[in-house]
Amino acid sequence: MSTQHLMTDELSSVDLQTFRQVMASFASGITVVTTTDAEGVPRGLTCSAFCSVSVDPPLLLNSVASRSGSLKAILERGRFAVNILSSDDEKTSNVFASGAPDKFDQVAWDTGPTTGMPLLRGTVAHAECELDNAVVAGDHTLLLGRVVAGATGLDKLPLTYWRSDYAKLAPGARAVHPMPSAA
Ligand SMILES: Cc1cc2nc3c(=O)[nH]c(=O)nc-3n(C[C@H](O)[C@H](O)[C@H](O)COP(=O)(O)O)c2cc1C
């Protein structure tokens, strides 16, 4: 097969089921991405598509379905918070994955001191972000957030997700784990 062949012929996409099965085999944590809308009403969604992007500047990424109701509020507000859920937070994950109009009535939360974005209580960690960029990718929008503040709860184990179900870390996993150094 020549290089030219590779460059000019577009290959067809994998079937959706295979794509879903492959991607679901990557274990992740669970975040709840929060913001406030133009009226100051808190909005948020459960989002497992989350990663670190850059150290300088400190950037993180959440991939959000472009049809998400929370996305419009995030884009308008230009700020959001990422709440990394603990193993106690399965119910919280399901609440924020639902279409419930009163998601924030079902959880304890505070107003972020730096951005004013909603921070859920009892999480493993949270990051307060300014929206650095939003990139449409297929049917999702990649939110790049510049982290302006954050904190961790050292005594918590994370909620994990694998093959479309919540999962527990292996026995022996330590809740209090040394944090990586800055170097
Ligand atoms: C475990 C789990 C992970 C999810 N991850 C994502 C994700 O990465 N991106 C996304 O857009 N939706 C994700 N969802 C779905 C949204 O949470 C769901 O569509 C939610 O209702 C959107 O709320 P909104 O329309 O109020 O913004 C996930 C749901 C669950 C249960």
The ligand as a Tripos MOL2 file, in Angstrom:
@<TRIPOS>MOLECULE
LIG
   31    33     1     0     0
SMALL
NO_CHARGES

@<TRIPOS>ATOM
      1 C1        -21.1360    7.9340   34.0620 C.3       1 LIG1
      2 C2        -21.5860    9.0050   33.0950 C.ar      1 LIG1
      3 C3        -20.6530    9.7060   32.3650 C.ar      1 LIG1
      4 C4        -21.0530   10.7090   31.4550 C.ar      1 LIG1
      5 N1        -20.1030   11.3850   30.7510 N.ar      1 LIG1
      6 C5        -20.4750   12.3560   29.8940 C.ar      1 LIG1
      7 C6        -19.4840   13.0740   29.1610 C.ar      1 LIG1
      8 O1        -18.2880   12.8350   29.2680 O.2       1 LIG1
      9 N2        -19.9160   14.0770   28.3440 N.ar      1 LIG1
     10 C7        -21.2400   14.3810   28.1870 C.ar      1 LIG1
     11 O2        -21.5690   15.2900   27.4300 O.2       1 LIG1
     12 N3        -22.2060   13.6860   28.8530 N.ar      1 LIG1
     13 C8        -21.8530   12.6990   29.7070 C.ar      1 LIG1
     14 N4        -22.8020   12.0100   30.3970 N.ar      1 LIG1
     15 C9        -24.2290   12.3110   30.1390 C.3       1 LIG1
     16 C10       -24.6910   13.6060   30.7850 C.3       1 LIG1
     17 O3        -24.3640   13.6530   32.1660 O.3       1 LIG1
     18 C11       -26.2390   13.7350   30.6140 C.3       1 LIG1
     19 O4        -26.5360   13.7630   29.2400 O.3       1 LIG1
     20 C12       -26.8470   14.9230   31.3250 C.3       1 LIG1
     21 O5        -28.2590   14.7370   31.3830 O.3       1 LIG1
     22 C13       -26.6100   16.2600   30.6610 C.3       1 LIG1
     23 O6        -27.2320   17.2440   31.4630 O.3       1 LIG1
     24 P1        -27.6270   18.6780   30.9030 P.3       1 LIG1
     25 O7        -28.3740   18.4750   29.6070 O.co2     1 LIG1
     26 O8        -28.4860   19.2760   31.9970 O.co2     1 LIG1
     27 O9        -26.3600   19.4420   30.6880 O.co2     1 LIG1
     28 C14       -22.4270   11.0080   31.2990 C.ar      1 LIG1
     29 C15       -23.3720   10.2880   32.0630 C.ar      1 LIG1
     30 C16       -22.9620    9.3050   32.9510 C.ar      1 LIG1
     31 C17       -23.9870    8.5500   33.7670 C.3       1 LIG1
@<TRIPOS>BOND
     1     1     2 1
     2     2     3 ar
     3     2    30 ar
     4     3     4 ar
     5     4     5 ar
     6     4    28 ar
     7     5     6 ar
     8     6     7 ar
     9     6    13 1
    10     7     8 2
    11     7     9 ar
    12     9    10 ar
    13    10    11 2
    14    10    12 ar
    15    12    13 ar
    16    13    14 ar
    17    14    15 1
    18    14    28 ar
    19    15    16 1
    20    16    17 1
    21    16    18 1
    22    18    19 1
    23    18    20 1
    24    20    21 1
    25    20    22 1
    26    22    23 1
    27    23    24 1
    28    24    25 2
    29    24    26 1
    30    24    27 1
    31    28    29 ar
    32    29    30 ar
    33    30    31 1
@<TRIPOS>SUBSTRUCTURE
     1 LIG1         1 GROUP 0 **** ****
